Amino acid sequence: MQATTQLLHSIPVDPQTGAIAVPIYQTSTFVQEAPGVNKGFDYSRTNNPTRQELEKIVATLEGGTVAAAFASGLAAIDAVIKLLESGDEIIAVDDIYGGAYRLFEKVYRKFGIKVTYVDTTDLGAINRAITPKTRLIWLETPTNPTLKVSDIRAIAATAHRYKLLLAVDNTFASPALQQPLALGADIVVHSATKYIGGHSDVIAGLVIAKDPELGAQIKFYQNACGAVLGPFDSFLLIRGLETLHLRLAQHSRNALQIAQYLSAHPLVDKVYYPGLESHPQHAVAAGQQSAFGGIVSFTLKNDTEAAASALVTGTRLFHLAESLGGVKSLVSHPASMTHKTIDRATRQKAGVKDSLVRLSVGLEDVQDLVSDLETALTIVSATGEKEKKKLLAHC
Ligand SMILES: *Cc1c(COP(=O)(O)O)cnc(C)c1O
């Protein structure tokens, strides 16, 4: 059975009523027949029927044994880091999501967990960073926002040689395009706020574990720390999942066309998209993803915040906003938005230049999106000319 069919039919028909949509069990507690005698639910932080269905569907979709749904992607990441102890070390991808960096540096460092950031596209760099205290390798692939792709199979082999856990933040690819557990990872994390929700209407996170014991530990922290996903938000994710494959296929088609258009534009310097043959890890991406996703980043030849600002305020269809993965196209300027908490030098080293712009390519007609970018780039060009004239006037 194909993945889409399997997904749609892993969403159960309600046995009690025949409802084809999963009911929203908006309840905090469950009546017990006798102390400790219940129907599998006692309190909604611990377990809720709507959330449980979501978790089952997602575990199957990612090829894991256990899934846990959280109130945000960061709460999901947080639950994974709680597997570690003071003194443990993490090796993490250098082009890391800003919020994950803040969590590691501003929260976990003071509890004695140290993170080393390396270019995980370089297997040698990972090997050199491993110490006797390393417990976990943390990947995002593709990364945010420079779309670096790390070889999950190769890194999983390294991780397991040293008895380390490999966790992959699969937010950018989604399970429709990439299944890290099948490639050897131990844990998958999602900001389900993005493609899994898919409609920019919910904040949510997921953790999926391959090994049931590891999964039980995650479930323990989910309940013990309490950042659980509510029943209505769980319903929204189930609803989003129903069109996941369809959406990602179209996001990927639109994004490839936009990446090709930008690559040929005279004002554009570099285009970051794993689907382009010019992408340094194109072959790795093709070997582990079924398509290349909906995120395209690029820099301008005029590498200034002013030029990027003219662009991101010049689009009409691409709305200027944080986040990604929804049906409507978004544009963002990482250096002043999502990556602001990372200091400029570190940012630049990871490729987040001043003019870097990130597009979350939505499901609008691609020709309309290209025209919108064309107009915005004309504004960038006009702004550049004005600046030049001002400079010349001063001479
Ligand atoms: C958005 C995002 C997160 C954080 O998720 P929230 O749902 O915003 O808490 C983590 N990782 C990646 C790659 C993201 O894009």
The ligand as an SDF file (V2000), in Angstrom:
LIG
                    3D

 15 15  0  0  0  0  0  0  0  0999 V2000
    9.8950   26.1660   14.0520 C   0  0  0  0  0  0  0  0  0  0  0  0
   10.9610   25.1680   14.2590 C   0  0  0  0  0  0  0  0  0  0  0  0
   11.1920   24.6230   15.5280 C   0  0  0  0  0  0  0  0  0  0  0  0
   10.4460   25.0840   16.7720 C   0  0  0  0  0  0  0  0  0  0  0  0
    9.1160   24.7370   16.7080 O   0  0  0  0  0  0  0  0  0  0  0  0
    7.9300   25.5610   17.4570 P   0  0  0  0  0  0  0  0  0  0  0  0
    6.7290   24.8000   17.0710 O   0  0  0  0  0  0  0  0  0  0  0  0
    7.9840   26.9500   16.9150 O   0  0  0  0  0  0  0  0  0  0  0  0
    8.2340   25.5280   18.9040 O   0  0  0  0  0  0  0  0  0  0  0  0
   12.1710   23.6570   15.6350 C   0  0  0  0  0  0  0  0  0  0  0  0
   12.8940   23.2440   14.5690 N   0  0  0  0  0  0  0  0  0  0  0  0
   12.6990   23.7640   13.3370 C   0  0  0  0  0  0  0  0  0  0  0  0
   13.5360   23.2770   12.2120 C   0  0  0  0  0  0  0  0  0  0  0  0
   11.7310   24.7420   13.1400 C   0  0  0  0  0  0  0  0  0  0  0  0
   11.5620   25.2610   11.9210 O   0  0  0  0  0  0  0  0  0  0  0  0
  1  2  1  0
  2  3  1  0
  2 14  2  0
  3  4  1  0
  3 10  2  0
  4  5  1  0
  5  6  1  0
  6  7  2  0
  6  8  1  0
  6  9  1  0
 10 11  1  0
 11 12  2  0
 12 13  1  0
 12 14  1  0
 14 15  1  0
M  END
$$$$
